Amino acid sequence: MTVADLHTGAAQLTDALVQLEASWGRVRPAWNDETSRHFEAEHLAAISPTIRMTLDAVNRLADVLARAERECQDEER
């Protein structure tokens, strides 16, 4: 029995980031003014690196939890 499934949430977060980047890529050429540049700088610029760091941390945590789960199962046998 798996104690925690972090991979599903991480995959959903990855998909959301891909969709956001694709949507912004489609909108950006048509919305090219000071407001769009401000929106990109203030709201979008930090999202991708932050999510990628978060996903790295989630993957490391998933590895730790999987190892702990295996060790607990070994002790039960």
PQR file with spaces between the fields and no chain letter, atoms N, CA, C, O and H, PARSE charges and radii, in Angstrom:
ATOM       1  N    MET     1       0.837   -1.179    0.000 -0.4000 1.5000
ATOM       2  CA   MET     1       0.000    0.000    0.000 -0.0000 2.0000
ATOM       3  C    MET     1       0.884    1.246    0.000  0.5500 1.7000
ATOM       4  O    MET     1       1.777    1.371    0.838 -0.5500 1.4000
ATOM       5  N    THR     2       0.648    2.141   -0.908 -0.4000 1.5000
ATOM       6  CA   THR     2       1.414    3.379   -0.988 -0.0000 2.0000
ATOM       7  C    THR     2       0.870    4.380    0.019  0.5500 1.7000
ATOM       8  O    THR     2      -0.334    4.630    0.074 -0.5500 1.4000
ATOM       9  H    THR     2      -0.078    2.040   -1.589  0.4000 1.0000
ATOM      10  N    VAL     3       1.756    4.942    0.805 -0.4000 1.5000
ATOM      11  CA   VAL     3       1.359    5.892    1.835 -0.0000 2.0000
ATOM      12  C    VAL     3       0.992    7.237    1.222  0.5500 1.7000
ATOM      13  O    VAL     3      -0.026    7.825    1.586 -0.5500 1.4000
ATOM      14  H    VAL     3       2.734    4.738    0.760  0.4000 1.0000
ATOM      15  N    ALA     4       1.798    7.723    0.311 -0.4000 1.5000
ATOM      16  CA   ALA     4       1.552    9.049   -0.273 -0.0000 2.0000
ATOM      17  C    ALA     4       1.884    9.024   -1.757  0.5500 1.7000
ATOM      18  O    ALA     4       2.946    8.552   -2.162 -0.5500 1.4000
ATOM      19  H    ALA     4       2.625    7.246    0.016  0.4000 1.0000
ATOM      20  N    ASP     5       0.968    9.532   -2.554 -0.4000 1.5000
ATOM      21  CA   ASP     5       1.196    9.622   -3.996 -0.0000 2.0000
ATOM      22  C    ASP     5       1.421   11.084   -4.354  0.5500 1.7000
ATOM      23  O    ASP     5       0.468   11.847   -4.510 -0.5500 1.4000
ATOM      24  H    ASP     5       0.104    9.915   -2.225  0.4000 1.0000
ATOM      25  N    LEU     6       2.660   11.461   -4.480 -0.4000 1.5000
ATOM      26  CA   LEU     6       2.991   12.837   -4.842 -0.0000 2.0000
ATOM      27  C    LEU     6       3.107   13.002   -6.346  0.5500 1.7000
ATOM      28  O    LEU     6       3.070   14.123   -6.854 -0.5500 1.4000
ATOM      29  H    LEU     6       3.434   10.841   -4.352  0.4000 1.0000
ATOM      30  N    HIS     7       3.248   11.903   -7.054 -0.4000 1.5000
ATOM      31  CA   HIS     7       3.465   11.977   -8.499 -0.0000 2.0000
ATOM      32  C    HIS     7       2.239   12.484   -9.256  0.5500 1.7000
ATOM      33  O    HIS     7       2.378   13.198  -10.249 -0.5500 1.4000
ATOM      34  H    HIS     7       3.278   10.993   -6.641  0.4000 1.0000
ATOM      35  N    THR     8       1.046   12.124   -8.798 -0.4000 1.5000
ATOM      36  CA   THR     8      -0.165   12.573   -9.488 -0.0000 2.0000
ATOM      37  C    THR     8      -0.292   14.090   -9.429  0.5500 1.7000
ATOM      38  O    THR     8      -0.544   14.737  -10.445 -0.5500 1.4000
ATOM      39  H    THR     8       0.933   11.544   -7.992  0.4000 1.0000
ATOM      40  N    GLY     9      -0.118   14.650   -8.254 -0.4000 1.5000
ATOM      41  CA   GLY     9      -0.185   16.101   -8.107 -0.0000 2.0000
ATOM      42  C    GLY     9       0.914   16.807   -8.881  0.5500 1.7000
ATOM      43  O    GLY     9       0.689   17.861   -9.477 -0.5500 1.4000
ATOM      44  H    GLY     9       0.088   14.125   -7.428  0.4000 1.0000
ATOM      45  N    ALA    10       2.101   16.222   -8.870 -0.4000 1.5000
ATOM      46  CA   ALA    10       3.211   16.819   -9.618 -0.0000 2.0000
ATOM      47  C    ALA    10       2.924   16.804  -11.116  0.5500 1.7000
ATOM      48  O    ALA    10       3.233   17.764  -11.821 -0.5500 1.4000
ATOM      49  H    ALA    10       2.284   15.366   -8.387  0.4000 1.0000
ATOM      50  N    ALA    11       2.337   15.723  -11.596 -0.4000 1.5000
ATOM      51  CA   ALA    11       1.991   15.646  -13.022 -0.0000 2.0000
ATOM      52  C    ALA    11       0.921   16.670  -13.378  0.5500 1.7000
ATOM      53  O    ALA    11       0.977   17.282  -14.445 -0.5500 1.4000
ATOM      54  H    ALA    11       2.086   14.942  -11.023  0.4000 1.0000
ATOM      55  N    GLN    12      -0.046   16.859  -12.498 -0.4000 1.5000
ATOM      56  CA   GLN    12      -1.085   17.862  -12.740 -0.0000 2.0000
ATOM      57  C    GLN    12      -0.490   19.264  -12.759  0.5500 1.7000
ATOM      58  O    GLN    12      -0.869   20.095  -13.585 -0.5500 1.4000
ATOM      59  H    GLN    12      -0.091   16.362  -11.631  0.4000 1.0000
ATOM      60  N    LEU    13       0.437   19.522  -11.854 -0.4000 1.5000
ATOM      61  CA   LEU    13       1.098   20.826  -11.814 -0.0000 2.0000
ATOM      62  C    LEU    13       1.922   21.055  -13.078  0.5500 1.7000
ATOM      63  O    LEU    13       1.928   22.155  -13.629 -0.5500 1.4000
ATOM      64  H    LEU    13       0.745   18.847  -11.184  0.4000 1.0000
ATOM      65  N    THR    14       2.611   20.025  -13.530 -0.4000 1.5000
ATOM      66  CA   THR    14       3.377   20.119  -14.772 -0.0000 2.0000
ATOM      67  C    THR    14       2.464   20.416  -15.953  0.5500 1.7000
ATOM      68  O    THR    14       2.765   21.280  -16.776 -0.5500 1.4000
ATOM      69  H    THR    14       2.606   19.131  -13.082  0.4000 1.0000
ATOM      70  N    ASP    15       1.356   19.704  -16.034 -0.4000 1.5000
ATOM      71  CA   ASP    15       0.398   19.944  -17.123 -0.0000 2.0000
ATOM      72  C    ASP    15      -0.145   21.368  -17.082  0.5500 1.7000
ATOM      73  O    ASP    15      -0.287   22.012  -18.122 -0.5500 1.4000
ATOM      74  H    ASP    15       1.111   19.002  -15.366  0.4000 1.0000
ATOM      75  N    ALA    16      -0.446   21.856  -15.892 -0.4000 1.5000
ATOM      76  CA   ALA    16      -0.967   23.223  -15.764 -0.0000 2.0000
ATOM      77  C    ALA    16       0.065   24.244  -16.223  0.5500 1.7000
ATOM      78  O    ALA    16      -0.282   25.228  -16.877 -0.5500 1.4000
ATOM      79  H    ALA    16      -0.331   21.333  -15.047  0.4000 1.0000
ATOM      80  N    LEU    17       1.327   24.016  -15.884 -0.4000 1.5000
ATOM      81  CA   LEU    17       2.378   24.930  -16.316 -0.0000 2.0000
ATOM      82  C    LEU    17       2.521   24.914  -17.834  0.5500 1.7000
ATOM      83  O    LEU    17       2.668   25.967  -18.455 -0.5500 1.4000
ATOM      84  H    LEU    17       1.608   23.217  -15.352  0.4000 1.0000
ATOM      85  N    VAL    18       2.479   23.739  -18.428 -0.4000 1.5000
ATOM      86  CA   VAL    18       2.566   23.625  -19.889 -0.0000 2.0000
ATOM      87  C    VAL    18       1.402   24.366  -20.541  0.5500 1.7000
ATOM      88  O    VAL    18       1.594   25.086  -21.521 -0.5500 1.4000
ATOM      89  H    VAL    18       2.360   22.884  -17.923  0.4000 1.0000
ATOM      90  N    GLN    19       0.209   24.195  -20.006 -0.4000 1.5000
ATOM      91  CA   GLN    19      -0.966   24.883  -20.552 -0.0000 2.0000
ATOM      92  C    GLN    19      -0.848   26.399  -20.398  0.5500 1.7000
ATOM      93  O    GLN    19      -1.187   27.147  -21.316 -0.5500 1.4000
ATOM      94  H    GLN    19       0.053   23.610  -19.210  0.4000 1.0000
ATOM      95  N    LEU    20      -0.370   26.849  -19.244 -0.4000 1.5000
ATOM      96  CA   LEU    20      -0.192   28.285  -19.020 -0.0000 2.0000
ATOM      97  C    LEU    20       0.809   28.866  -20.012  0.5500 1.7000
ATOM      98  O    LEU    20       0.557   29.905  -20.623 -0.5500 1.4000
ATOM      99  H    LEU    20      -0.094   26.241  -18.499  0.4000 1.0000
ATOM     100  N    GLU    21       1.948   28.188  -20.169 -0.4000 1.5000
ATOM     101  CA   GLU    21       2.966   28.686  -21.093 -0.0000 2.0000
ATOM     102  C    GLU    21       2.455   28.696  -22.532  0.5500 1.7000
ATOM     103  O    GLU    21       2.749   29.623  -23.287 -0.5500 1.4000
ATOM     104  H    GLU    21       2.152   27.344  -19.673  0.4000 1.0000
ATOM     105  N    ALA    22       1.697   27.677  -22.913 -0.4000 1.5000
ATOM     106  CA   ALA    22       1.140   27.630  -24.268 -0.0000 2.0000
ATOM     107  C    ALA    22       0.112   28.742  -24.471  0.5500 1.7000
ATOM     108  O    ALA    22       0.095   29.397  -25.513 -0.5500 1.4000
ATOM     109  H    ALA    22       1.459   26.924  -22.299  0.4000 1.0000
ATOM     110  N    SER    23      -0.733   28.947  -23.483 -0.4000 1.5000
ATOM     111  CA   SER    23      -1.747   30.008  -23.584 -0.0000 2.0000
ATOM     112  C    SER    23      -1.095   31.377  -23.666  0.5500 1.7000
ATOM     113  O    SER    23      -1.496   32.213  -24.475 -0.5500 1.4000
ATOM     114  H    SER    23      -0.719   28.415  -22.636  0.4000 1.0000
ATOM     115  N    TRP    24      -0.098   31.607  -22.838 -0.4000 1.5000
ATOM     116  CA   TRP    24       0.594   32.897  -22.876 -0.0000 2.0000
ATOM     117  C    TRP    24       1.296   33.079  -24.222  0.5500 1.7000
ATOM     118  O    TRP    24       1.324   34.183  -24.765 -0.5500 1.4000
ATOM     119  H    TRP    24       0.228   30.928  -22.180  0.4000 1.0000
ATOM     120  N    GLY    25       1.854   32.010  -24.754 -0.4000 1.5000
ATOM     121  CA   GLY    25       2.497   32.085  -26.065 -0.0000 2.0000
ATOM     122  C    GLY    25       1.527   32.469  -27.178  0.5500 1.7000
ATOM     123  O    GLY    25       1.901   33.154  -28.130 -0.5500 1.4000
ATOM     124  H    GLY    25       1.831   31.113  -24.313  0.4000 1.0000
ATOM     125  N    ARG    26       0.286   32.026  -27.052 -0.4000 1.5000
ATOM     126  CA   ARG    26      -0.727   32.387  -28.052 -0.0000 2.0000
ATOM     127  C    ARG    26      -1.223   33.821  -27.865  0.5500 1.7000
ATOM     128  O    ARG    26      -1.498   34.513  -28.845 -0.5500 1.4000
ATOM     129  H    ARG    26      -0.019   31.470  -26.278  0.4000 1.0000
ATOM     130  N    VAL    27      -1.337   34.266  -26.629 -0.4000 1.5000
ATOM     131  CA   VAL    27      -1.883   35.596  -26.333 -0.0000 2.0000
ATOM     132  C    VAL    27      -0.838   36.691  -26.522  0.5500 1.7000
ATOM     133  O    VAL    27      -1.161   37.789  -26.976 -0.5500 1.4000
ATOM     134  H    VAL    27      -1.113   33.704  -25.833  0.4000 1.0000
ATOM     135  N    ARG    28       0.378   36.401  -26.186 -0.4000 1.5000
ATOM     136  CA   ARG    28       1.444   37.412  -26.139 -0.0000 2.0000
ATOM     137  C    ARG    28       1.591   38.221  -27.430  0.5500 1.7000
ATOM     138  O    ARG    28       1.710   39.443  -27.340 -0.5500 1.4000
ATOM     139  H    ARG    28       0.640   35.509  -25.818  0.4000 1.0000
ATOM     140  N    PRO    29       1.591   37.628  -28.607 -0.5600 1.5000
ATOM     141  CA   PRO    29       1.761   38.440  -29.822  0.2800 2.0000
ATOM     142  C    PRO    29       0.635   39.464  -30.029  0.5500 1.7000
ATOM     143  O    PRO    29       0.876   40.551  -30.555 -0.5500 1.4000
ATOM     144  N    ALA    30      -0.573   39.123  -29.622 -0.4000 1.5000
ATOM     145  CA   ALA    30      -1.707   40.032  -29.822 -0.0000 2.0000
ATOM     146  C    ALA    30      -1.828   41.066  -28.704  0.5500 1.7000
ATOM     147  O    ALA    30      -2.390   42.141  -28.910 -0.5500 1.4000
ATOM     148  H    ALA    30      -0.769   38.240  -29.195  0.4000 1.0000
ATOM     149  N    TRP    31      -1.310   40.745  -27.537 -0.4000 1.5000
ATOM     150  CA   TRP    31      -1.404   41.648  -26.390 -0.0000 2.0000
ATOM     151  C    TRP    31      -0.001   42.169  -26.093  0.5500 1.7000
ATOM     152  O    TRP    31       0.704   41.640  -25.234 -0.5500 1.4000
ATOM     153  H    TRP    31      -0.853   39.871  -27.370  0.4000 1.0000
ATOM     154  N    ASN    32       0.383   43.193  -26.802 -0.4000 1.5000
ATOM     155  CA   ASN    32       1.751   43.695  -26.727 -0.0000 2.0000
ATOM     156  C    ASN    32       1.725   45.167  -26.346  0.5500 1.7000
ATOM     157  O    ASN    32       1.899   46.047  -27.188 -0.5500 1.4000
ATOM     158  H    ASN    32      -0.190   43.623  -27.500  0.4000 1.0000
ATOM     159  N    ASP    33       1.505   45.413  -25.065 -0.4000 1.5000
ATOM     160  CA   ASP    33       1.510   46.784  -24.572 -0.0000 2.0000
ATOM     161  C    ASP    33       2.153   46.810  -23.191  0.5500 1.7000
ATOM     162  O    ASP    33       2.626   45.786  -22.697 -0.5500 1.4000
ATOM     163  H    ASP    33       1.364   44.698  -24.380  0.4000 1.0000
ATOM     164  N    GLU    34       2.165   47.962  -22.587 -0.4000 1.5000
ATOM     165  CA   GLU    34       2.791   48.112  -21.274 -0.0000 2.0000
ATOM     166  C    GLU    34       2.110   47.233  -20.222  0.5500 1.7000
ATOM     167  O    GLU    34       2.777   46.677  -19.350 -0.5500 1.4000
ATOM     168  H    GLU    34       1.780   48.793  -22.988  0.4000 1.0000
ATOM     169  N    THR    35       0.805   47.111  -20.303 -0.4000 1.5000
ATOM     170  CA   THR    35       0.073   46.281  -19.338 -0.0000 2.0000
ATOM     171  C    THR    35       0.474   44.816  -19.455  0.5500 1.7000
ATOM     172  O    THR    35       0.645   44.137  -18.442 -0.5500 1.4000
ATOM     173  H    THR    35       0.262   47.563  -21.011  0.4000 1.0000
ATOM     174  N    SER    36       0.624   44.326  -20.676 -0.4000 1.5000
ATOM     175  CA   SER    36       1.029   42.926  -20.849 -0.0000 2.0000
ATOM     176  C    SER    36       2.450   42.703  -20.346  0.5500 1.7000
ATOM     177  O    SER    36       2.742   41.673  -19.739 -0.5500 1.4000
ATOM     178  H    SER    36       0.485   44.877  -21.498  0.4000 1.0000
ATOM     179  N    ARG    37       3.320   43.654  -20.593 -0.4000 1.5000
ATOM     180  CA   ARG    37       4.701   43.527  -20.109 -0.0000 2.0000
ATOM     181  C    ARG    37       4.737   43.545  -18.582  0.5500 1.7000
ATOM     182  O    ARG    37       5.492   42.796  -17.962 -0.5500 1.4000
ATOM     183  H    ARG    37       3.083   44.491  -21.087  0.4000 1.0000
ATOM     184  N    HIS    38       3.919   44.402  -17.985 -0.4000 1.5000
ATOM     185  CA   HIS    38       3.831   44.453  -16.518 -0.0000 2.0000
ATOM     186  C    HIS    38       3.280   43.126  -15.979  0.5500 1.7000
ATOM     187  O    HIS    38       3.809   42.574  -15.014 -0.5500 1.4000
ATOM     188  H    HIS    38       3.306   45.010  -18.489  0.4000 1.0000
ATOM     189  N    PHE    39       2.221   42.627  -16.604 -0.4000 1.5000
ATOM     190  CA   PHE    39       1.628   41.356  -16.188 -0.0000 2.0000
ATOM     191  C    PHE    39       2.654   40.226  -16.262  0.5500 1.7000
ATOM     192  O    PHE    39       2.773   39.415  -15.344 -0.5500 1.4000
ATOM     193  H    PHE    39       1.791   43.076  -17.388  0.4000 1.0000
ATOM     194  N    GLU    40       3.383   40.191  -17.361 -0.4000 1.5000
ATOM     195  CA   GLU    40       4.394   39.144  -17.529 -0.0000 2.0000
ATOM     196  C    GLU    40       5.494   39.270  -16.479  0.5500 1.7000
ATOM     197  O    GLU    40       5.888   38.278  -15.865 -0.5500 1.4000
ATOM     198  H    GLU    40       3.286   40.851  -18.107  0.4000 1.0000
ATOM     199  N    ALA    41       5.985   40.484  -16.276 -0.4000 1.5000
ATOM     200  CA   ALA    41       7.076   40.695  -15.321 -0.0000 2.0000
ATOM     201  C    ALA    41       6.642   40.446  -13.876  0.5500 1.7000
ATOM     202  O    ALA    41       7.377   39.842  -13.094 -0.5500 1.4000
ATOM     203  H    ALA    41       5.665   41.290  -16.774  0.4000 1.0000
ATOM     204  N    GLU    42       5.455   40.910  -13.532 -0.4000 1.5000
ATOM     205  CA   GLU    42       5.009   40.836  -12.141 -0.0000 2.0000
ATOM     206  C    GLU    42       4.367   39.502  -11.766  0.5500 1.7000
ATOM     207  O    GLU    42       4.405   39.102  -10.603 -0.5500 1.4000
ATOM     208  H    GLU    42       4.858   41.401  -14.167  0.4000 1.0000
ATOM     209  N    HIS    43       3.784   38.818  -12.732 -0.4000 1.5000
ATOM     210  CA   HIS    43       3.015   37.621  -12.394 -0.0000 2.0000
ATOM     211  C    HIS    43       3.536   36.343  -13.039  0.5500 1.7000
ATOM     212  O    HIS    43       3.562   35.295  -12.393 -0.5500 1.4000
ATOM     213  H    HIS    43       3.752   39.142  -13.677  0.4000 1.0000
ATOM     214  N    LEU    44       3.943   36.409  -14.277 -0.4000 1.5000
ATOM     215  CA   LEU    44       4.306   35.180  -14.988 -0.0000 2.0000
ATOM     216  C    LEU    44       5.780   34.814  -14.883  0.5500 1.7000
ATOM     217  O    LEU    44       6.124   33.633  -14.868 -0.5500 1.4000
ATOM     218  H    LEU    44       3.922   37.260  -14.802  0.4000 1.0000
ATOM     219  N    ALA    45       6.641   35.802  -14.811 -0.4000 1.5000
ATOM     220  CA   ALA    45       8.084   35.531  -14.869 -0.0000 2.0000
ATOM     221  C    ALA    45       8.553   34.580  -13.769  0.5500 1.7000
ATOM     222  O    ALA    45       9.408   33.727  -14.010 -0.5500 1.4000
ATOM     223  H    ALA    45       6.361   36.762  -14.823  0.4000 1.0000
ATOM     224  N    ALA    46       8.008   34.718  -12.586 -0.4000 1.5000
ATOM     225  CA   ALA    46       8.469   33.896  -11.465 -0.0000 2.0000
ATOM     226  C    ALA    46       7.781   32.539  -11.387  0.5500 1.7000
ATOM     227  O    ALA    46       8.248   31.648  -10.677 -0.5500 1.4000
ATOM     228  H    ALA    46       7.314   35.410  -12.390  0.4000 1.0000
ATOM     229  N    ILE    47       6.684   32.373  -12.104 -0.4000 1.5000
ATOM     230  CA   ILE    47       5.910   31.140  -11.957 -0.0000 2.0000
ATOM     231  C    ILE    47       6.689   29.911  -12.423  0.5500 1.7000
ATOM     232  O    ILE    47       6.780   28.930  -11.684 -0.5500 1.4000
ATOM     233  H    ILE    47       6.305   33.097  -12.681  0.4000 1.0000
ATOM     234  N    SER    48       7.244   29.943  -13.612 -0.4000 1.5000
ATOM     235  CA   SER    48       7.916   28.765  -14.153 -0.0000 2.0000
ATOM     236  C    SER    48       9.094   28.308  -13.287  0.5500 1.7000
ATOM     237  O    SER    48       9.163   27.130  -12.938 -0.5500 1.4000
ATOM     238  H    SER    48       7.170   30.740  -14.212  0.4000 1.0000
ATOM     239  N    PRO    49      10.024   29.207  -12.928 -0.5600 1.5000
ATOM     240  CA   PRO    49      11.131   28.742  -12.082  0.2800 2.0000
ATOM     241  C    PRO    49      10.662   28.246  -10.712  0.5500 1.7000
ATOM     242  O    PRO    49      11.207   27.280  -10.177 -0.5500 1.4000
ATOM     243  N    THR    50       9.656   28.906  -10.151 -0.4000 1.5000
ATOM     244  CA   THR    50       9.149   28.496   -8.844 -0.0000 2.0000
ATOM     245  C    THR    50       8.505   27.116   -8.923  0.5500 1.7000
ATOM     246  O    THR    50       8.727   26.274   -8.053 -0.5500 1.4000
ATOM     247  H    THR    50       9.213   29.691  -10.586  0.4000 1.0000
ATOM     248  N    ILE    51       7.719   26.889   -9.951 -0.4000 1.5000
ATOM     249  CA   ILE    51       7.082   25.577  -10.106 -0.0000 2.0000
ATOM     250  C    ILE    51       8.125   24.505  -10.365  0.5500 1.7000
ATOM     251  O    ILE    51       8.012   23.400   -9.835 -0.5500 1.4000
ATOM     252  H    ILE    51       7.539   27.574  -10.657  0.4000 1.0000
ATOM     253  N    ARG    52       9.133   24.802  -11.164 -0.4000 1.5000
ATOM     254  CA   ARG    52      10.174   23.804  -11.435 -0.0000 2.0000
ATOM     255  C    ARG    52      10.950   23.457  -10.156  0.5500 1.7000
ATOM     256  O    ARG    52      11.279   22.292   -9.932 -0.5500 1.4000
ATOM     257  H    ARG    52       9.225   25.700  -11.595  0.4000 1.0000
ATOM     258  N    MET    53      11.239   24.454   -9.326 -0.4000 1.5000
ATOM     259  CA   MET    53      11.896   24.173   -8.042 -0.0000 2.0000
ATOM     260  C    MET    53      10.976   23.348   -7.144  0.5500 1.7000
ATOM     261  O    MET    53      11.427   22.430   -6.459 -0.5500 1.4000
ATOM     262  H    MET    53      10.972   25.400   -9.509  0.4000 1.0000
ATOM     263  N    THR    54       9.696   23.677   -7.150 -0.4000 1.5000
ATOM     264  CA   THR    54       8.727   22.930   -6.357 -0.0000 2.0000
ATOM     265  C    THR    54       8.653   21.482   -6.817  0.5500 1.7000
ATOM     266  O    THR    54       8.627   20.568   -5.994 -0.5500 1.4000
ATOM     267  H    THR    54       9.330   24.423   -7.707  0.4000 1.0000
ATOM     268  N    LEU    55       8.619   21.272   -8.120 -0.4000 1.5000
ATOM     269  CA   LEU    55       8.567   19.908   -8.650 -0.0000 2.0000
ATOM     270  C    LEU    55       9.820   19.119   -8.291  0.5500 1.7000
ATOM     271  O    LEU    55       9.736   17.929   -7.987 -0.5500 1.4000
ATOM     272  H    LEU    55       8.640   22.015   -8.789  0.4000 1.0000
ATOM     273  N    ASP    56      10.976   19.768   -8.324 -0.4000 1.5000
ATOM     274  CA   ASP    56      12.209   19.094   -7.896 -0.0000 2.0000
ATOM     275  C    ASP    56      12.102   18.666   -6.433  0.5500 1.7000
ATOM     276  O    ASP    56      12.474   17.548   -6.077 -0.5500 1.4000
ATOM     277  H    ASP    56      11.044   20.734   -8.571  0.4000 1.0000
ATOM     278  N    ALA    57      11.590   19.562   -5.590 -0.4000 1.5000
ATOM     279  CA   ALA    57      11.434   19.249   -4.167 -0.0000 2.0000
ATOM     280  C    ALA    57      10.420   18.125   -3.961  0.5500 1.7000
ATOM     281  O    ALA    57      10.640   17.238   -3.136 -0.5500 1.4000
ATOM     282  H    ALA    57      11.287   20.470   -5.878  0.4000 1.0000
ATOM     283  N    VAL    58       9.322   18.154   -4.698 -0.4000 1.5000
ATOM     284  CA   VAL    58       8.305   17.101   -4.596 -0.0000 2.0000
ATOM     285  C    VAL    58       8.905   15.760   -5.003  0.5500 1.7000
ATOM     286  O    VAL    58       8.644   14.749   -4.352 -0.5500 1.4000
ATOM     287  H    VAL    58       9.143   18.875   -5.368  0.4000 1.0000
ATOM     288  N    ASN    59       9.692   15.735   -6.055 -0.4000 1.5000
ATOM     289  CA   ASN    59      10.325   14.483   -6.486 -0.0000 2.0000
ATOM     290  C    ASN    59      11.296   13.955   -5.442  0.5500 1.7000
ATOM     291  O    ASN    59      11.349   12.751   -5.191 -0.5500 1.4000
ATOM     292  H    ASN    59       9.903   16.557   -6.584  0.4000 1.0000
ATOM     293  N    ARG    60      12.063   14.852   -4.835 -0.4000 1.5000
ATOM     294  CA   ARG    60      12.977   14.415   -3.765 -0.0000 2.0000
ATOM     295  C    ARG    60      12.186   13.869   -2.578  0.5500 1.7000
ATOM     296  O    ARG    60      12.550   12.843   -2.003 -0.5500 1.4000
ATOM     297  H    ARG    60      12.020   15.830   -5.039  0.4000 1.0000
ATOM     298  N    LEU    61      11.103   14.559   -2.213 -0.4000 1.5000
ATOM     299  CA   LEU    61      10.266   14.098   -1.106 -0.0000 2.0000
ATOM     300  C    LEU    61       9.625   12.752   -1.430  0.5500 1.7000
ATOM     301  O    LEU    61       9.546   11.882   -0.562 -0.5500 1.4000
ATOM     302  H    LEU    61      10.808   15.392   -2.680  0.4000 1.0000
ATOM     303  N    ALA    62       9.174   12.574   -2.651 -0.4000 1.5000
ATOM     304  CA   ALA    62       8.583   11.293   -3.055 -0.0000 2.0000
ATOM     305  C    ALA    62       9.601   10.165   -2.911  0.5500 1.7000
ATOM     306  O    ALA    62       9.255    9.064   -2.482 -0.5500 1.4000
ATOM     307  H    ALA    62       9.238   13.281   -3.355  0.4000 1.0000
ATOM     308  N    ASP    63      10.849   10.436   -3.267 -0.4000 1.5000
ATOM     309  CA   ASP    63      11.905    9.429   -3.111 -0.0000 2.0000
ATOM     310  C    ASP    63      12.113    9.080   -1.640  0.5500 1.7000
ATOM     311  O    ASP    63      12.245    7.907   -1.289 -0.5500 1.4000
ATOM     312  H    ASP    63      11.130   11.330   -3.615  0.4000 1.0000
ATOM     313  N    VAL    64      12.142   10.094   -0.785 -0.4000 1.5000
ATOM     314  CA   VAL    64      12.330    9.869    0.655 -0.0000 2.0000
ATOM     315  C    VAL    64      11.164    9.064    1.223  0.5500 1.7000
ATOM     316  O    VAL    64      11.371    8.119    1.985 -0.5500 1.4000
ATOM     317  H    VAL    64      12.036   11.047   -1.070  0.4000 1.0000
ATOM     318  N    LEU    65       9.944    9.437    0.854 -0.4000 1.5000
ATOM     319  CA   LEU    65       8.771    8.711    1.351 -0.0000 2.0000
ATOM     320  C    LEU    65       8.753    7.267    0.865  0.5500 1.7000
ATOM     321  O    LEU    65       8.396    6.362    1.619 -0.5500 1.4000
ATOM     322  H    LEU    65       9.775   10.204    0.236  0.4000 1.0000
ATOM     323  N    ALA    66       9.132    7.050   -0.380 -0.4000 1.5000
ATOM     324  CA   ALA    66       9.171    5.687   -0.913 -0.0000 2.0000
ATOM     325  C    ALA    66      10.207    4.852   -0.169  0.5500 1.7000
ATOM     326  O    ALA    66       9.961    3.689    0.149 -0.5500 1.4000
ATOM     327  H    ALA    66       9.422    7.786   -0.992  0.4000 1.0000
ATOM     328  N    ARG    67      11.362    5.444    0.107 -0.4000 1.5000
ATOM     329  CA   ARG    67      12.399    4.725    0.848 -0.0000 2.0000
ATOM     330  C    ARG    67      11.921    4.408    2.267  0.5500 1.7000
ATOM     331  O    ARG    67      12.123    3.297    2.756 -0.5500 1.4000
ATOM     332  H    ARG    67      11.563    6.390   -0.152  0.4000 1.0000
ATOM     333  N    ALA    68      11.291    5.377    2.924 -0.4000 1.5000
ATOM     334  CA   ALA    68      10.779    5.157    4.275 -0.0000 2.0000
ATOM     335  C    ALA    68       9.711    4.067    4.282  0.5500 1.7000
ATOM     336  O    ALA    68       9.673    3.232    5.186 -0.5500 1.4000
ATOM     337  H    ALA    68      11.127    6.280    2.526  0.4000 1.0000
ATOM     338  N    GLU    69       8.850    4.078    3.277 -0.4000 1.5000
ATOM     339  CA   GLU    69       7.804    3.056    3.189 -0.0000 2.0000
ATOM     340  C    GLU    69       8.418    1.665    3.020  0.5500 1.7000
ATOM     341  O    GLU    69       7.983    0.707    3.661 -0.5500 1.4000
ATOM     342  H    GLU    69       8.881    4.756    2.542  0.4000 1.0000
ATOM     343  N    ARG    70       9.432    1.558    2.152 -0.4000 1.5000
ATOM     344  CA   ARG    70      10.105    0.264    1.957 -0.0000 2.0000
ATOM     345  C    ARG    70      10.759   -0.210    3.252  0.5500 1.7000
ATOM     346  O    ARG    70      10.679   -1.388    3.603 -0.5500 1.4000
ATOM     347  H    ARG    70       9.784    2.336    1.632  0.4000 1.0000
ATOM     348  N    GLU    71      11.404    0.714    3.958 -0.4000 1.5000
ATOM     349  CA   GLU    71      12.072    0.343    5.204 -0.0000 2.0000
ATOM     350  C    GLU    71      11.064   -0.107    6.258  0.5500 1.7000
ATOM     351  O    GLU    71      11.329   -1.047    7.007 -0.5500 1.4000
ATOM     352  H    GLU    71      11.469    1.671    3.673  0.4000 1.0000
ATOM     353  N    CYS    72       9.923    0.550    6.319 -0.4000 1.5000
ATOM     354  CA   CYS    72       8.890    0.148    7.274 -0.0000 2.0000
ATOM     355  C    CYS    72       8.324   -1.223    6.918  0.5500 1.7000
ATOM     356  O    CYS    72       8.048   -2.028    7.808 -0.5500 1.4000
ATOM     357  H    CYS    72       9.708    1.314    5.710  0.4000 1.0000
ATOM     358  N    GLN    73       8.151   -1.492    5.637 -0.4000 1.5000
ATOM     359  CA   GLN    73       7.647   -2.798    5.209 -0.0000 2.0000
ATOM     360  C    GLN    73       8.661   -3.892    5.527  0.5500 1.7000
ATOM     361  O    GLN    73       8.283   -4.996    5.919 -0.5500 1.4000
ATOM     362  H    GLN    73       8.375   -0.838    4.915  0.4000 1.0000
ATOM     363  N    ASP    74       9.948   -3.589    5.358 -0.4000 1.5000
ATOM     364  CA   ASP    74      10.988   -4.569    5.667 -0.0000 2.0000
ATOM     365  C    ASP    74      10.980   -4.908    7.153  0.5500 1.7000
ATOM     366  O    ASP    74      11.194   -6.062    7.525 -0.5500 1.4000
ATOM     367  H    ASP    74      10.255   -2.692    5.039  0.4000 1.0000
ATOM     368  N    GLU    75      10.737   -3.915    8.007 -0.4000 1.5000
ATOM     369  CA   GLU    75      10.714   -4.145    9.451 -0.0000 2.0000
ATOM     370  C    GLU    75       9.508   -4.976    9.868  0.5500 1.7000
ATOM     371  O    GLU    75       9.569   -5.686   10.872 -0.5500 1.4000
ATOM     372  H    GLU    75      10.564   -2.977    7.705  0.4000 1.0000
ATOM     373  N    GLU    76       8.414   -4.900    9.115 -0.4000 1.5000
ATOM     374  CA   GLU    76       7.209   -5.656    9.445 -0.0000 2.0000
ATOM     375  C    GLU    76       7.359   -7.133    9.110  0.5500 1.7000
ATOM     376  O    GLU    76       6.621   -7.960    9.645 -0.5500 1.4000
ATOM     377  H    GLU    76       8.365   -4.323    8.299  0.4000 1.0000
ATOM     378  N    ARG    77       8.282   -7.474    8.253 -0.4000 1.5000
ATOM     379  CA   ARG    77       8.442   -8.876    7.829 -0.0000 2.0000
ATOM     380  C    ARG    77       9.305   -9.643    8.753  0.5500 1.7000
ATOM     381  O    ARG    77       9.537  -10.833    8.537 -0.5500 1.4000
ATOM     382  H    ARG    77       8.882   -6.801    7.819  0.4000 1.0000
